[in-house]
Structures are given as structure tokens and as C-alpha cells.
Amino acid sequence: MSAGQVGNSASTIGVLTGARGGPTALRIMLGAQLRRLREDKHLTREEAAAAIRATHSKISRLELGRSGFKQRDVADLLTLYGITDEQEREALLALARQASTPGWWHQYSDILPSWLEVYVGLEAAASMIRSYEVQFVHGLMQTEGYARAVTLLANTNAPDGEVDRRVNLRMRRQRLLTQTGGPRLWAVLDEAALRRPPGGPKVIRAQLEHLLEITALPNVTLQIVPFHAGAHAAAGGPFTILRFPEPDLPDVVYLEQLNSALYLDKREHVNDYMNIMDQLCVQAETTAATRRMLSAVLKET
């Protein structure tokens, strides 16, 4: 790693721990740097694992940013990779310390599964969020009443306090859109989400009014894919593409399942989803037509 790269690492800490930053993005960035250092030395994951008394699967998790970093492990790996300059080592060790700092969402760890915690962290660090939704309005665009109705669908027997915390978590995430330097949200919504909403008429009316308000924000774009558009390339279901301000962080595709999620970051996979998203945006109504459609549905409700 060159002196210039070390300087970039140090400056990245400030960028990613700022308005859009968070430990999840830092873990991914540090993992990518450690992977490059290992590959530069032509070492296998098994050889790296032996240096920290671990398994090759742990090295894989570390390099993907799926696991927290211990200072001792990072120090031992840097020694193995031949990083002896104190300035270089300190830059990466400082990054490891920042990556171990709990994000604001840690206070919801009792209701937040680990697979979803990863997404919340990535969302907090993203500069661009592109999403296709079929059944529900995107979580960052939901009203409190709508979010409560969605939460109750999957948590019918949960205590009121737990439901409140789940709704509060979703509302807290929405601060991203109005904070300084917040991400751009570009959401594509299937018309089915408007025609089969959770909650009663009062809930959906408030949600439609909110969509009309929130799309007035300069960093929010909403398009609706109407029924008459016919079949389209995203027949496989909803997905989200996250892009980050730092080149060390690859784009990530998020695919949520019932009790788990998939995170895809291989370029060929991301490109496939990006192409599908671009096709959807062409098939969907324009932003102006979308607003007219929202107003029409609101009058019908």
C-alpha cells in the first residue's frame, strides 16, 4: 500500500463516519484493503487464517465486511502482509477501531436481526439508493401509520412496545433523506402497492399525501410501473441497489427474503440488476405522470 493510499484511508474515516457514514461501510472498506494486501502477497485465506488462529471462513467474513475486527487480528495480518511502516499500520488500525464503533441502530439490536442490521448500516453510508418495490412503499417513504400496518402483518402477536420500537426504527432511518449530504433515493413502485395497501382508507390516504410531499424533495425520485405496462424484466421481485461515495466500496444489491437476505457485490451481478433497473425506469411513468397518478388514486380512496 502506497503512502497515497494510506492518506486516502485516513481521510475516508472522516468521510464515512460523517453524515452518511457508519461502521458497516468501514468494515467493508477495511476488508477490501486487507484482501488486496493478502492477494498482493499471493497468500491464501488458509495461510492468513493461520496467522490469527482462525478459519479460512473467518478471513472470508472479514474481507467481505461481514464480521467485526479485533485490533490484534488486524495487527497480526498487517505483519503477515509485510506492512511494517508505523504510519501505514496506524491508518488501518484506526480504521478498524472506527469500524468497531456501534451505529445508532445498535440500540435496536433486540429487534434487529443481523442480516437486516447489515442493510441499515449500508443504507446509512450510501450516496445513492435505487429500489424496486412490488407490495409495499419503500421503507424510507412510509408514514408512521403505514409502517405500523406493515409491521403488524409480520408481527401479529408482538407486544405493543415491540411494535412501537420497530416502527420507531423505520422512522429513524428516514432522517437520512433530510439530513445534510443525505443520499439520493430513486424508487420504482409497482402499481399493485397502491391498489392493495395495508391498513384502512385513512392509512392509505395519508400515505398517498406523504408520497406527493416527499417527492418534492430534490433528492427523492419516485416512478410507478402501471398495470398497463405489462410484463417487465423485474418479475423476480423487489430489490435495492446501494452505491457509496468511496471507490473502495463496491455497489451492493440487497435482496430481502422472509427471514434472511442476500447481498450481491460481484460486478456482473450488480450490472445485471442495474440493467433491469434502467429498463424499469423506462417502462415506468415519468415523475410528472407518477404524481398525477398518485393524485388520481388519492381521489378514488
MARLOMI-401955 format. One record per residue (C-alpha): residue number from 1; residue in three letters; x, y, z. Coordinates in pm, 1 decimal, decimal comma. Example, Ala and Ser with C-alpha at 12.3 -4.5 7.8 and 13.67 -1.06 7.14 Angstrom:
<mitor pos="1" code="ALA" X="1230,0" Y="-450,0" Z="780,0"/>
<mitor pos="2" code="SER" X="1367,0" Y="-106,0" Z="714,0"/>
***
This chain:
<mitor pos="1" code="MET" X="0,0" Y="0,0" Z="0,0"/>
<mitor pos="2" code="SER" X="145,3" Y="333,0" Z="-103,9"/>
<mitor pos="3" code="ALA" X="169,0" Y="644,8" Z="110,1"/>
<mitor pos="4" code="GLY" X="-103,2" Y="797,9" Z="-105,0"/>
<mitor pos="5" code="GLN" X="-333,7" Y="505,2" Z="-35,9"/>
<mitor pos="6" code="VAL" X="-268,4" Y="536,1" Z="337,7"/>
<mitor pos="7" code="GLY" X="-357,9" Y="903,3" Z="322,7"/>
<mitor pos="8" code="ASN" X="-677,6" Y="814,9" Z="139,8"/>
<mitor pos="9" code="SER" X="-760,5" Y="560,4" Z="410,8"/>
<mitor pos="10" code="ALA" X="-722,8" Y="819,6" Z="684,1"/>
<mitor pos="11" code="SER" X="-937,9" Y="1073,8" Z="501,8"/>
<mitor pos="12" code="THR" X="-1200,7" Y="810,4" Z="429,8"/>
<mitor pos="13" code="ILE" X="-1253,9" Y="761,9" Z="803,0"/>
<mitor pos="14" code="GLY" X="-1369,0" Y="1121,6" Z="825,7"/>
<mitor pos="15" code="VAL" X="-1592,6" Y="1093,3" Z="518,6"/>
<mitor pos="16" code="LEU" X="-1766,6" Y="770,3" Z="612,0"/>
<mitor pos="17" code="THR" X="-1817,6" Y="849,8" Z="979,2"/>
<mitor pos="18" code="GLY" X="-1981,0" Y="1179,2" Z="886,9"/>
<mitor pos="19" code="ALA" X="-2335,3" Y="1240,7" Z="769,0"/>
<mitor pos="20" code="ARG" X="-2359,8" Y="925,0" Z="557,6"/>
<mitor pos="21" code="GLY" X="-2101,2" Y="710,9" Z="732,5"/>
<mitor pos="22" code="GLY" X="-2114,0" Y="417,5" Z="965,1"/>
<mitor pos="23" code="PRO" X="-1927,8" Y="110,3" Z="1086,1"/>
<mitor pos="24" code="THR" X="-2075,0" Y="-125,1" Z="824,9"/>
<mitor pos="25" code="ALA" X="-1922,5" Y="70,5" Z="536,9"/>
<mitor pos="26" code="LEU" X="-1592,3" Y="99,2" Z="723,1"/>
<mitor pos="27" code="ARG" X="-1582,2" Y="-278,4" Z="776,2"/>
<mitor pos="28" code="ILE" X="-1636,6" Y="-337,9" Z="405,3"/>
<mitor pos="29" code="MET" X="-1366,6" Y="-90,0" Z="310,7"/>
<mitor pos="30" code="LEU" X="-1113,3" Y="-230,9" Z="557,0"/>
<mitor pos="31" code="GLY" X="-1196,2" Y="-584,8" Z="448,0"/>
<mitor pos="32" code="ALA" X="-1136,4" Y="-491,8" Z="84,1"/>
<mitor pos="33" code="GLN" X="-799,9" Y="-338,7" Z="171,7"/>
<mitor pos="34" code="LEU" X="-693,7" Y="-645,6" Z="369,8"/>
<mitor pos="35" code="ARG" X="-797,6" Y="-869,0" Z="79,8"/>
<mitor pos="36" code="ARG" X="-584,4" Y="-666,0" Z="-162,4"/>
<mitor pos="37" code="LEU" X="-286,4" Y="-683,9" Z="73,1"/>
<mitor pos="38" code="ARG" X="-324,7" Y="-1062,5" Z="103,0"/>
<mitor pos="39" code="GLU" X="-356,4" Y="-1109,6" Z="-271,9"/>
<mitor pos="40" code="ASP" X="-53,2" Y="-886,6" Z="-333,6"/>
<mitor pos="41" code="LYS" X="147,7" Y="-1131,7" Z="-121,1"/>
<mitor pos="42" code="HIS" X="-6,0" Y="-1429,6" Z="-306,5"/>
<mitor pos="43" code="LEU" X="-131,0" Y="-1575,4" Z="21,8"/>
<mitor pos="44" code="THR" X="-436,0" Y="-1798,3" Z="56,6"/>
<mitor pos="45" code="ARG" X="-715,6" Y="-1740,7" Z="305,9"/>
<mitor pos="46" code="GLU" X="-595,9" Y="-2051,2" Z="490,1"/>
<mitor pos="47" code="GLU" X="-248,6" Y="-1901,6" Z="531,6"/>
<mitor pos="48" code="ALA" X="-395,8" Y="-1574,0" Z="656,9"/>
<mitor pos="49" code="ALA" X="-624,7" Y="-1762,5" Z="895,2"/>
<mitor pos="50" code="ALA" X="-330,3" Y="-1945,7" Z="1049,9"/>
<mitor pos="51" code="ALA" X="-169,6" Y="-1611,3" Z="1139,4"/>
<mitor pos="52" code="ILE" X="-467,7" Y="-1514,1" Z="1357,0"/>
<mitor pos="53" code="ARG" X="-551,6" Y="-1864,1" Z="1478,7"/>
<mitor pos="54" code="ALA" X="-881,4" Y="-1873,1" Z="1289,7"/>
<mitor pos="55" code="THR" X="-1051,0" Y="-2048,7" Z="999,9"/>
<mitor pos="56" code="HIS" X="-1046,2" Y="-1950,5" Z="633,1"/>
<mitor pos="57" code="SER" X="-1421,1" Y="-1878,5" Z="662,1"/>
<mitor pos="58" code="LYS" X="-1345,2" Y="-1609,0" Z="920,5"/>
<mitor pos="59" code="ILE" X="-1097,8" Y="-1448,0" Z="681,7"/>
<mitor pos="60" code="SER" X="-1368,2" Y="-1455,2" Z="415,4"/>
<mitor pos="61" code="ARG" X="-1615,7" Y="-1283,8" Z="650,7"/>
<mitor pos="62" code="LEU" X="-1357,0" Y="-1021,7" Z="747,0"/>
<mitor pos="63" code="GLU" X="-1268,2" Y="-945,6" Z="385,9"/>
<mitor pos="64" code="LEU" X="-1636,3" Y="-908,5" Z="295,6"/>
<mitor pos="65" code="GLY" X="-1700,5" Y="-678,4" Z="591,6"/>
<mitor pos="66" code="ARG" X="-1945,9" Y="-926,2" Z="741,9"/>
<mitor pos="67" code="SER" X="-1764,5" Y="-951,5" Z="1074,1"/>
<mitor pos="68" code="GLY" X="-1614,8" Y="-713,2" Z="1328,7"/>
<mitor pos="69" code="PHE" X="-1237,8" Y="-665,1" Z="1357,0"/>
<mitor pos="70" code="LYS" X="-1018,9" Y="-724,5" Z="1660,0"/>
<mitor pos="71" code="GLN" X="-715,7" Y="-496,8" Z="1683,8"/>
<mitor pos="72" code="ARG" X="-485,8" Y="-793,4" Z="1748,1"/>
<mitor pos="73" code="ASP" X="-612,0" Y="-976,4" Z="1438,4"/>
<mitor pos="74" code="VAL" X="-564,3" Y="-673,5" Z="1215,0"/>
<mitor pos="75" code="ALA" X="-215,3" Y="-611,5" Z="1357,2"/>
<mitor pos="76" code="ASP" X="-114,7" Y="-975,4" Z="1300,1"/>
<mitor pos="77" code="LEU" X="-249,6" Y="-970,4" Z="943,8"/>
<mitor pos="78" code="LEU" X="-62,4" Y="-648,3" Z="866,6"/>
<mitor pos="79" code="THR" X="259,0" Y="-809,0" Z="991,7"/>
<mitor pos="80" code="LEU" X="193,4" Y="-1115,2" Z="775,5"/>
<mitor pos="81" code="TYR" X="134,1" Y="-891,2" Z="474,3"/>
<mitor pos="82" code="GLY" X="460,9" Y="-706,1" Z="530,0"/>
<mitor pos="83" code="ILE" X="311,2" Y="-373,8" Z="645,9"/>
<mitor pos="84" code="THR" X="572,9" Y="-251,2" Z="892,0"/>
<mitor pos="85" code="ASP" X="562,1" Y="126,1" Z="843,7"/>
<mitor pos="86" code="GLU" X="404,0" Y="272,9" Z="1157,0"/>
<mitor pos="87" code="GLN" X="204,9" Y="535,6" Z="967,9"/>
<mitor pos="88" code="GLU" X="53,7" Y="273,9" Z="738,1"/>
<mitor pos="89" code="ARG" X="-26,5" Y="39,8" Z="1025,4"/>
<mitor pos="90" code="GLU" X="-185,6" Y="312,7" Z="1236,3"/>
<mitor pos="91" code="ALA" X="-408,3" Y="427,8" Z="947,9"/>
<mitor pos="92" code="LEU" X="-550,2" Y="77,6" Z="909,1"/>
<mitor pos="93" code="LEU" X="-572,4" Y="9,9" Z="1283,1"/>
<mitor pos="94" code="ALA" X="-756,8" Y="340,2" Z="1326,9"/>
<mitor pos="95" code="LEU" X="-996,0" Y="228,0" Z="1054,5"/>
<mitor pos="96" code="ALA" X="-1050,3" Y="-97,9" Z="1245,5"/>
<mitor pos="97" code="ARG" X="-1130,7" Y="95,3" Z="1564,4"/>
<mitor pos="98" code="GLN" X="-1382,2" Y="314,5" Z="1381,7"/>
<mitor pos="99" code="ALA" X="-1537,6" Y="5,4" Z="1221,3"/>
<mitor pos="100" code="SER" X="-1597,6" Y="-142,4" Z="1567,3"/>
<mitor pos="101" code="THR" X="-1795,2" Y="160,8" Z="1688,0"/>
<mitor pos="102" code="PRO" X="-2166,5" Y="72,0" Z="1719,1"/>
<mitor pos="103" code="GLY" X="-2400,8" Y="256,5" Z="1483,0"/>
<mitor pos="104" code="TRP" X="-2712,2" Y="436,8" Z="1607,1"/>
<mitor pos="105" code="TRP" X="-2914,9" Y="127,5" Z="1515,0"/>
<mitor pos="106" code="HIS" X="-2731,8" Y="-76,6" Z="1780,1"/>
<mitor pos="107" code="GLN" X="-2990,2" Y="42,4" Z="2032,9"/>
<mitor pos="108" code="TYR" X="-3244,9" Y="-164,7" Z="1837,6"/>
<mitor pos="109" code="SER" X="-3035,7" Y="-482,3" Z="1840,8"/>
<mitor pos="110" code="ASP" X="-3304,4" Y="-667,0" Z="2037,1"/>
<mitor pos="111" code="ILE" X="-3544,9" Y="-643,7" Z="1741,3"/>
<mitor pos="112" code="LEU" X="-3299,9" Y="-608,3" Z="1453,3"/>
<mitor pos="113" code="PRO" X="-3174,9" Y="-938,9" Z="1307,3"/>
<mitor pos="114" code="SER" X="-2812,0" Y="-945,0" Z="1199,8"/>
<mitor pos="115" code="TRP" X="-2894,8" Y="-979,9" Z="829,6"/>
<mitor pos="116" code="LEU" X="-3105,6" Y="-664,1" Z="842,5"/>
<mitor pos="117" code="GLU" X="-2854,9" Y="-477,5" Z="1059,8"/>
<mitor pos="118" code="VAL" X="-2608,1" Y="-504,1" Z="773,0"/>
<mitor pos="119" code="TYR" X="-2857,0" Y="-335,9" Z="539,3"/>
<mitor pos="120" code="VAL" X="-2932,2" Y="-49,8" Z="780,3"/>
<mitor pos="121" code="GLY" X="-2559,7" Y="16,6" Z="807,9"/>
<mitor pos="122" code="LEU" X="-2512,6" Y="15,0" Z="431,4"/>
<mitor pos="123" code="GLU" X="-2815,2" Y="239,2" Z="383,7"/>
<mitor pos="124" code="ALA" X="-2668,5" Y="489,2" Z="628,6"/>
<mitor pos="125" code="ALA" X="-2347,2" Y="509,0" Z="424,0"/>
<mitor pos="126" code="ALA" X="-2498,6" Y="512,2" Z="74,4"/>
<mitor pos="127" code="SER" X="-2489,9" Y="809,1" Z="-159,1"/>
<mitor pos="128" code="MET" X="-2748,9" Y="656,2" Z="-393,9"/>
<mitor pos="129" code="ILE" X="-3033,0" Y="414,8" Z="-315,7"/>
<mitor pos="130" code="ARG" X="-3223,4" Y="270,0" Z="-611,4"/>
<mitor pos="131" code="SER" X="-3512,4" Y="41,4" Z="-526,4"/>
<mitor pos="132" code="TYR" X="-3791,1" Y="-154,6" Z="-691,5"/>
<mitor pos="133" code="GLU" X="-4085,5" Y="-246,8" Z="-469,1"/>
<mitor pos="134" code="VAL" X="-4385,4" Y="-463,8" Z="-556,0"/>
<mitor pos="135" code="GLN" X="-4605,8" Y="-494,4" Z="-249,4"/>
<mitor pos="136" code="PHE" X="-4517,8" Y="-205,7" Z="-19,6"/>
<mitor pos="137" code="VAL" X="-4398,7" Y="152,8" Z="-38,7"/>
<mitor pos="138" code="HIS" X="-4023,9" Y="177,0" Z="26,4"/>
<mitor pos="139" code="GLY" X="-3945,0" Y="195,7" Z="399,2"/>
<mitor pos="140" code="LEU" X="-3780,5" Y="537,3" Z="365,0"/>
<mitor pos="141" code="MET" X="-4104,2" Y="676,4" Z="218,8"/>
<mitor pos="142" code="GLN" X="-4358,0" Y="528,0" Z="461,5"/>
<mitor pos="143" code="THR" X="-4573,8" Y="723,6" Z="704,3"/>
<mitor pos="144" code="GLU" X="-4582,6" Y="609,7" Z="1064,3"/>
<mitor pos="145" code="GLY" X="-4934,0" Y="470,6" Z="1022,1"/>
<mitor pos="146" code="TYR" X="-4839,7" Y="277,5" Z="708,6"/>
<mitor pos="147" code="ALA" X="-4520,7" Y="146,1" Z="872,7"/>
<mitor pos="148" code="ARG" X="-4724,6" Y="25,7" Z="1170,2"/>
<mitor pos="149" code="ALA" X="-4968,6" Y="-156,4" Z="941,8"/>
<mitor pos="150" code="VAL" X="-4681,5" Y="-326,9" Z="756,8"/>
<mitor pos="151" code="THR" X="-4510,0" Y="-418,9" Z="1084,2"/>
<mitor pos="152" code="LEU" X="-4826,1" Y="-577,0" Z="1224,6"/>
<mitor pos="153" code="LEU" X="-4860,3" Y="-803,1" Z="919,8"/>
<mitor pos="154" code="ALA" X="-4543,4" Y="-990,4" Z="1016,5"/>
<mitor pos="155" code="ASN" X="-4565,7" Y="-940,3" Z="1394,8"/>
<mitor pos="156" code="THR" X="-4929,2" Y="-1005,9" Z="1477,8"/>
<mitor pos="157" code="ASN" X="-4853,2" Y="-1145,1" Z="1823,3"/>
<mitor pos="158" code="ALA" X="-4580,7" Y="-898,4" Z="1919,8"/>
<mitor pos="159" code="PRO" X="-4633,9" Y="-681,0" Z="2230,5"/>
<mitor pos="160" code="ASP" X="-4729,4" Y="-319,4" Z="2165,1"/>
<mitor pos="161" code="GLY" X="-4391,7" Y="-199,7" Z="2291,8"/>
<mitor pos="162" code="GLU" X="-4205,8" Y="-414,0" Z="2041,5"/>
<mitor pos="163" code="VAL" X="-4423,6" Y="-291,7" Z="1755,3"/>
<mitor pos="164" code="ASP" X="-4357,7" Y="66,8" Z="1864,2"/>
<mitor pos="165" code="ARG" X="-3981,3" Y="5,6" Z="1857,1"/>
<mitor pos="166" code="ARG" X="-3996,7" Y="-149,5" Z="1512,3"/>
<mitor pos="167" code="VAL" X="-4190,4" Y="148,7" Z="1381,4"/>
<mitor pos="168" code="ASN" X="-3953,8" Y="391,5" Z="1555,7"/>
<mitor pos="169" code="LEU" X="-3658,0" Y="220,9" Z="1389,2"/>
<mitor pos="170" code="ARG" X="-3811,2" Y="275,9" Z="1047,2"/>
<mitor pos="171" code="MET" X="-3890,6" Y="639,5" Z="1123,4"/>
<mitor pos="172" code="ARG" X="-3535,1" Y="692,2" Z="1248,7"/>
<mitor pos="173" code="ARG" X="-3396,1" Y="557,9" Z="920,2"/>
<mitor pos="174" code="GLN" X="-3593,4" Y="821,6" Z="729,8"/>
<mitor pos="175" code="ARG" X="-3383,3" Y="1104,8" Z="872,9"/>
<mitor pos="176" code="LEU" X="-3132,6" Y="1015,8" Z="600,8"/>
<mitor pos="177" code="LEU" X="-3341,1" Y="1188,1" Z="337,6"/>
<mitor pos="178" code="THR" X="-3345,4" Y="1531,7" Z="501,0"/>
<mitor pos="179" code="GLN" X="-3001,5" Y="1546,1" Z="663,0"/>
<mitor pos="180" code="THR" X="-2716,7" Y="1743,8" Z="511,2"/>
<mitor pos="181" code="GLY" X="-2540,9" Y="1538,6" Z="247,3"/>
<mitor pos="182" code="GLY" X="-2812,4" Y="1275,3" Z="252,6"/>
<mitor pos="183" code="PRO" X="-2838,8" Y="1010,3" Z="-19,5"/>
<mitor pos="184" code="ARG" X="-3043,4" Y="1027,5" Z="-335,1"/>
<mitor pos="185" code="LEU" X="-3339,7" Y="789,5" Z="-326,1"/>
<mitor pos="186" code="TRP" X="-3473,7" Y="674,1" Z="-661,2"/>
<mitor pos="187" code="ALA" X="-3764,5" Y="437,0" Z="-604,2"/>
<mitor pos="188" code="VAL" X="-3972,2" Y="247,7" Z="-860,1"/>
<mitor pos="189" code="LEU" X="-4304,9" Y="123,6" Z="-726,5"/>
<mitor pos="190" code="ASP" X="-4540,7" Y="-126,6" Z="-883,1"/>
<mitor pos="191" code="GLU" X="-4899,9" Y="-7,9" Z="-908,5"/>
<mitor pos="192" code="ALA" X="-5002,8" Y="-314,2" Z="-706,1"/>
<mitor pos="193" code="ALA" X="-4861,0" Y="-146,8" Z="-394,9"/>
<mitor pos="194" code="LEU" X="-5114,0" Y="134,0" Z="-437,7"/>
<mitor pos="195" code="ARG" X="-5407,7" Y="-93,6" Z="-511,4"/>
<mitor pos="196" code="ARG" X="-5354,9" Y="-343,9" Z="-229,2"/>
<mitor pos="197" code="PRO" X="-5226,8" Y="-135,8" Z="63,6"/>
<mitor pos="198" code="PRO" X="-5204,2" Y="-236,8" Z="431,2"/>
<mitor pos="199" code="GLY" X="-5429,0" Y="-59,9" Z="680,6"/>
<mitor pos="200" code="GLY" X="-5759,5" Y="111,3" Z="609,1"/>
<mitor pos="201" code="PRO" X="-5854,8" Y="403,9" Z="386,1"/>
<mitor pos="202" code="LYS" X="-5726,0" Y="659,1" Z="636,5"/>
<mitor pos="203" code="VAL" X="-5380,5" Y="499,7" Z="635,3"/>
<mitor pos="204" code="ILE" X="-5351,1" Y="485,7" Z="257,2"/>
<mitor pos="205" code="ARG" X="-5480,5" Y="840,8" Z="210,3"/>
<mitor pos="206" code="ALA" X="-5214,9" Y="971,0" Z="448,0"/>
<mitor pos="207" code="GLN" X="-4952,9" Y="761,7" Z="268,4"/>
<mitor pos="208" code="LEU" X="-5050,1" Y="892,9" Z="-74,0"/>
<mitor pos="209" code="GLU" X="-5039,9" Y="1251,3" Z="53,1"/>
<mitor pos="210" code="HIS" X="-4696,6" Y="1182,2" Z="201,8"/>
<mitor pos="211" code="LEU" X="-4566,2" Y="1045,1" Z="-128,4"/>
<mitor pos="212" code="LEU" X="-4677,7" Y="1362,7" Z="-302,1"/>
<mitor pos="213" code="GLU" X="-4497,2" Y="1569,4" Z="-37,9"/>
<mitor pos="214" code="ILE" X="-4176,2" Y="1368,2" Z="-21,4"/>
<mitor pos="215" code="THR" X="-4127,9" Y="1358,9" Z="-397,3"/>
<mitor pos="216" code="ALA" X="-4093,9" Y="1736,1" Z="-381,7"/>
<mitor pos="217" code="LEU" X="-3754,4" Y="1683,1" Z="-213,4"/>
<mitor pos="218" code="PRO" X="-3466,5" Y="1739,0" Z="-458,8"/>
<mitor pos="219" code="ASN" X="-3300,7" Y="1407,8" Z="-367,4"/>
<mitor pos="220" code="VAL" X="-3612,5" Y="1188,9" Z="-397,6"/>
<mitor pos="221" code="THR" X="-3746,1" Y="1043,2" Z="-723,0"/>
<mitor pos="222" code="LEU" X="-4048,9" Y="816,1" Z="-748,6"/>
<mitor pos="223" code="GLN" X="-4180,4" Y="634,8" Z="-1054,5"/>
<mitor pos="224" code="ILE" X="-4475,5" Y="396,9" Z="-1071,7"/>
<mitor pos="225" code="VAL" X="-4493,0" Y="98,2" Z="-1305,5"/>
<mitor pos="226" code="PRO" X="-4862,1" Y="87,1" Z="-1408,3"/>
<mitor pos="227" code="PHE" X="-5050,1" Y="-233,2" Z="-1476,3"/>
<mitor pos="228" code="HIS" X="-5086,1" Y="-142,5" Z="-1843,2"/>
<mitor pos="229" code="ALA" X="-4706,4" Y="-150,3" Z="-1885,2"/>
<mitor pos="230" code="GLY" X="-4740,1" Y="-528,1" Z="-1893,6"/>
<mitor pos="231" code="ALA" X="-4465,0" Y="-775,6" Z="-1810,7"/>
<mitor pos="232" code="HIS" X="-4119,9" Y="-643,1" Z="-1729,6"/>
<mitor pos="233" code="ALA" X="-3768,3" Y="-762,0" Z="-1652,5"/>
<mitor pos="234" code="ALA" X="-3804,8" Y="-735,7" Z="-1271,6"/>
<mitor pos="235" code="ALA" X="-4054,1" Y="-1020,5" Z="-1249,3"/>
<mitor pos="236" code="GLY" X="-3827,3" Y="-1186,7" Z="-992,2"/>
<mitor pos="237" code="GLY" X="-3933,1" Y="-948,7" Z="-717,0"/>
<mitor pos="238" code="PRO" X="-3817,5" Y="-640,5" Z="-524,1"/>
<mitor pos="239" code="PHE" X="-3452,6" Y="-540,4" Z="-490,4"/>
<mitor pos="240" code="THR" X="-3237,7" Y="-246,9" Z="-382,5"/>
<mitor pos="241" code="ILE" X="-2908,0" Y="-123,5" Z="-525,7"/>
<mitor pos="242" code="LEU" X="-2681,5" Y="74,3" Z="-294,5"/>
<mitor pos="243" code="ARG" X="-2398,6" Y="295,1" Z="-419,4"/>
<mitor pos="244" code="PHE" X="-2137,3" Y="460,4" Z="-196,2"/>
<mitor pos="245" code="PRO" X="-1928,4" Y="778,8" Z="-219,9"/>
<mitor pos="246" code="GLU" X="-1595,3" Y="597,0" Z="-180,8"/>
<mitor pos="247" code="PRO" X="-1441,8" Y="397,5" Z="-469,8"/>
<mitor pos="248" code="ASP" X="-1324,6" Y="131,0" Z="-222,7"/>
<mitor pos="249" code="LEU" X="-1685,9" Y="34,1" Z="-161,9"/>
<mitor pos="250" code="PRO" X="-1848,3" Y="-167,2" Z="-443,3"/>
<mitor pos="251" code="ASP" X="-2214,3" Y="-130,0" Z="-532,0"/>
<mitor pos="252" code="VAL" X="-2431,6" Y="-377,2" Z="-340,9"/>
<mitor pos="253" code="VAL" X="-2759,4" Y="-540,8" Z="-442,0"/>
<mitor pos="254" code="TYR" X="-2987,1" Y="-623,0" Z="-149,3"/>
<mitor pos="255" code="LEU" X="-3245,3" Y="-899,0" Z="-185,2"/>
<mitor pos="256" code="GLU" X="-3467,1" Y="-942,7" Z="119,2"/>
<mitor pos="257" code="GLN" X="-3628,4" Y="-1278,9" Z="191,5"/>
<mitor pos="258" code="LEU" X="-3872,1" Y="-1387,6" Z="462,6"/>
<mitor pos="259" code="ASN" X="-3616,2" Y="-1449,8" Z="736,4"/>
<mitor pos="260" code="SER" X="-3286,8" Y="-1361,2" Z="569,0"/>
<mitor pos="261" code="ALA" X="-3130,7" Y="-1154,2" Z="293,1"/>
<mitor pos="262" code="LEU" X="-2879,7" Y="-1183,6" Z="11,4"/>
<mitor pos="263" code="TYR" X="-2608,3" Y="-924,7" Z="-54,7"/>
<mitor pos="264" code="LEU" X="-2456,1" Y="-932,1" Z="-401,9"/>
<mitor pos="265" code="ASP" X="-2146,0" Y="-727,0" Z="-481,0"/>
<mitor pos="266" code="LYS" X="-1984,9" Y="-907,8" Z="-774,5"/>
<mitor pos="267" code="ARG" X="-1973,0" Y="-666,6" Z="-1065,6"/>
<mitor pos="268" code="GLU" X="-2150,3" Y="-897,2" Z="-1308,9"/>
<mitor pos="269" code="HIS" X="-2440,2" Y="-949,5" Z="-1067,1"/>
<mitor pos="270" code="VAL" X="-2471,0" Y="-579,7" Z="-987,4"/>
<mitor pos="271" code="ASN" X="-2461,6" Y="-493,3" Z="-1358,0"/>
<mitor pos="272" code="ASP" X="-2747,3" Y="-735,9" Z="-1425,2"/>
<mitor pos="273" code="TYR" X="-2965,8" Y="-566,1" Z="-1164,8"/>
<mitor pos="274" code="MET" X="-2860,4" Y="-221,1" Z="-1277,3"/>
<mitor pos="275" code="ASN" X="-2967,9" Y="-303,1" Z="-1632,3"/>
<mitor pos="276" code="ILE" X="-3303,9" Y="-427,6" Z="-1505,5"/>
<mitor pos="277" code="MET" X="-3348,3" Y="-110,6" Z="-1300,7"/>
<mitor pos="278" code="ASP" X="-3272,3" Y="105,7" Z="-1602,2"/>
<mitor pos="279" code="GLN" X="-3530,7" Y="-86,8" Z="-1805,6"/>
<mitor pos="280" code="LEU" X="-3787,5" Y="-42,1" Z="-1529,5"/>
<mitor pos="281" code="CYS" X="-3732,2" Y="332,5" Z="-1523,8"/>
<mitor pos="282" code="VAL" X="-3802,4" Y="345,2" Z="-1896,8"/>
<mitor pos="283" code="GLN" X="-4122,5" Y="138,6" Z="-1863,7"/>
<mitor pos="284" code="ALA" X="-4244,1" Y="327,3" Z="-1556,8"/>
<mitor pos="285" code="GLU" X="-4439,9" Y="650,7" Z="-1564,2"/>
<mitor pos="286" code="THR" X="-4238,1" Y="970,8" Z="-1562,4"/>
<mitor pos="287" code="THR" X="-4213,3" Y="1159,0" Z="-1235,0"/>
<mitor pos="288" code="ALA" X="-4478,5" Y="1406,3" Z="-1351,0"/>
<mitor pos="289" code="ALA" X="-4712,8" Y="1128,6" Z="-1463,1"/>
<mitor pos="290" code="THR" X="-4646,4" Y="946,5" Z="-1135,9"/>
<mitor pos="291" code="ARG" X="-4760,4" Y="1248,8" Z="-936,4"/>
<mitor pos="292" code="ARG" X="-5077,5" Y="1269,6" Z="-1147,2"/>
<mitor pos="293" code="MET" X="-5138,6" Y="900,7" Z="-1086,3"/>
<mitor pos="294" code="LEU" X="-5091,6" Y="941,3" Z="-709,9"/>
<mitor pos="295" code="SER" X="-5338,6" Y="1231,1" Z="-709,3"/>
<mitor pos="296" code="ALA" X="-5590,3" Y="1024,1" Z="-905,6"/>
<mitor pos="297" code="VAL" X="-5564,5" Y="728,0" Z="-668,1"/>
<mitor pos="298" code="LEU" X="-5597,4" Y="965,9" Z="-374,2"/>
<mitor pos="299" code="LYS" X="-5926,1" Y="1098,3" Z="-514,1"/>
<mitor pos="300" code="GLU" X="-6053,0" Y="744,2" Z="-555,6"/>
<mitor pos="301" code="THR" X="-5967,8" Y="643,0" Z="-199,5"/>
***
